[in-house]
Amino acid sequence: MAKQKLTLALEPDLIAYGKTYAAERGTSLSELLETYLAQLRATSPLPDGEGTSALVRRIRSELAQGLPQAPHHVDQKSVRLDYLSSKNP
């Protein structure tokens, strides 16, 4: 599938953070955002959020509240363990 260009309007400090974050991981900001959006699409099949990962639910909640305030650290192992424990009560 051919890629298309997209123009986004973001705060300059968020752009700088995103570029640094991506570079530290050997990727581009475009690839980082594309991967993130693809993961959202793959993990949110239901509109009520059921079946989504704990991380996606947290991000949605933060966005609804006007958060997150970048940069912040996410302990992915902890989030995954919380998600798995919520699936198997």
Long-range contacts (C-beta under 8 A, 24 or more apart in sequence): 14-70, 17-70, 17-71, 21-71, 53-79, 53-80, 53-83, 54-79, 54-80, 54-82, 54-83, 54-86, 55-79, 55-80, 55-83
